[in-house]
Amino acid sequence: MLVLSRRAGESVIIGDDIVVTVLELRGDIVRVGIAAPRSVPVHREEVFRQVQAANRAAATADDETVQALRRLLPGGA
């Protein structure tokens, strides 16, 4: 892990097109701005973890769900 010190208004550049800027320091809170292409997803860690968990849960289909989906398909039993 790279560890850097930055002051308000200073930035870090990641790759060719991602810029992370320290906007404000208030006590133990740091506000950052992230400029990235729309094709690069940017999430807070806790939101990212929730999305991952929801995707895993949705991908794990039980037998009842599989049978219900089969009945919806043409020729399904």
BELHUWO-V466483 format. One line per field, one symbol per residue. psi: psi as a letter, one per 30 degrees, with the letter a starting at -180 (. if undefined). burial: 1 if it has 9 or more other ideal C-beta (glycine too) atoms within 8 Angstrom, else 0. Layout:
psi=???
burial=???
This chain:
psi=kkklkllkfllkkkbfgkkkkjekkjbgkkklkkjllffjkjlkeeeeeeeeeeeeeefjkleeeeeeeeffkkgl.
burial=00000000000100000111110010000010010100000000000100100000000000000100110000000
